[in-house]
Amino acid sequence: AFAQYKTGDKIQAVATLDRFIRLHPTSPAIDYAFYLKGLVNFNDNLGLFSFITRQDLSERDQKAAKDSYESFRELTTRFPDSKYSADARQRMTHIVNSLAAYEVHVARYYASRGAHVAAINRAQQAIADYQGVPALEEALAILVSSYKAMGMTSLSNDAKRVLQTNFPKSAFLLTD
C-alpha cells in the first residue's frame, strides 16, 4: 500500500489498505494501516496543481478530506497511544479547519451572487458543525450582511452582536 501511495496509485493504495484492515483486524500494524489510509486521502486533497495555482484546500471537493478525517478518527479512537495518533490529531484539526473554510467559501460565493438564503444556510451550517474554528468569524459576517440585504434587521443585529462578542477586533466589523 505504501509503494502504491508513493507511486501515485492512490485508489489502489486505499483498496489495498481496506483489504488489509478487513482481513487482518488484529494485526500489530493495523494502526499504521489506518494512518496510511488517512494520509493517502489527506494528500489526495493537495494534488500537484494546487501548489502551482496556489489553490486553497477549502476551494476543492471535500470528499477526500472527509475520508481522511474518518481514517484518522478511527486511528485515534481505537489506538489513542499509537505513535501515529499525535500526527493524526494534528491533521484532523487541519481537516476540520479546511471543511469549515469550504462551507464559508461556498457561503461567500452565494452571497456574492445575491443568493442570500443559500448563503445564510451555508454560514449557519458552518457555525453549527464546526465550533471554534477560524472560519466562523467570516461565517458570522456573512450572516450579518445577508440578513441585512434581505431586510431582516433584527436577525442582522443579532448576528452582529454575536460577531462582536466572539471577535471584538474583527475586520468584518469595520466594513459596516
Summary of the structure (lengths in Angstrom):
residues: 176
radius of gyration: 19.7
end to end distance: 52.8
largest distance: 60.3
contacts: 550
relative contact order: 0.08
helix: 76%
strand: 0%
